[in-house]
Amino acid sequence: MTTGLIRVTAALVATMAISSTSATADVLWQDFSATYLQGNNYRIESPKKQVLTLEHVAATSWGDSFFFLDHMREENGNRDNYAEWSPRLSLSKTTLKSFQYGFINDILISTNIEMSSLQSNFLYGLGVDLNVPGFRFMQLNGYRRNNDGMAGNWQLTSSWALPIQVASQEFLYDGFIDWTSTNSEQRSSFNMTTQLKWALHSFFGMTSPLYVGVEYVYWRNKYGIADSPFFRTHESNLNLLLKAHF
């Protein structure tokens, strides 16, 4: 069986498992949001870029799901789209047994599909939901990456959300960290993307959250491309941010 067929088969098996489980699934809660970003220090692409991000997150009776779509507009006129879908199967929900131990709240089977015009990558592994005092959530996921058109490698991902109260003002500090290992065609890369957001919805009498703030992106060897004096791929980029939930 070819490598490509193995990848397709793995993706189909995972999708079928999720579909069969979710046929009678209940959505416990869900959230949709739109974010506008503008930054001036991007690497590899045009330095100045505007990004519109659409996100949907849901908790269900079988686990959880996170989807986002980035629509990117570069200063040079280029347009591009990039999306990821990350469904996870909760062992506690699907087996009706508790997997809580210490800071561990749940163990999950984690999957992720990365989709762009250039390639589609399928990731699978295990995840852990953690109970950390003060945090709205904290997740750790470890993946094996089946990369489209190149050798596989490994990825570790952490994500979190921390509400902050300063006097009567509400802030939210959230983000993620991705680390990927080296393979025969890519260098190991590190990406930390964090957002610090000030809640404005109370000023306008809104029930749905509205935030303004900044997003800070730090890359080493962006996209697995080695940084060099002749082609810089280390990125330190501050974006202005406006985010609305619906």
Secondary structure, DSSP 4 states (H G I P E B T S, - for coil): --HHHHHHHHHHHHHHHHHHHHTT--EEEEEEEEEEEEES--SSS-SSEEEEEEEEEEEESSEEEEEEEEEEEETTS-EEEEEEEEEEEEHHHHH-----BTTEEEEEEEEEEEEESS-EEEEEEEEEEE--TT-SEEEEEEEEEE-TTS--EEEEEEEEEEEEEETTEEEEEEEEEEEE---SS---EEEEEEEEEEE-GGGGT-SS-EEEEEEEEEEESGGGPPPBTTB---EEEEEEEEEEE-
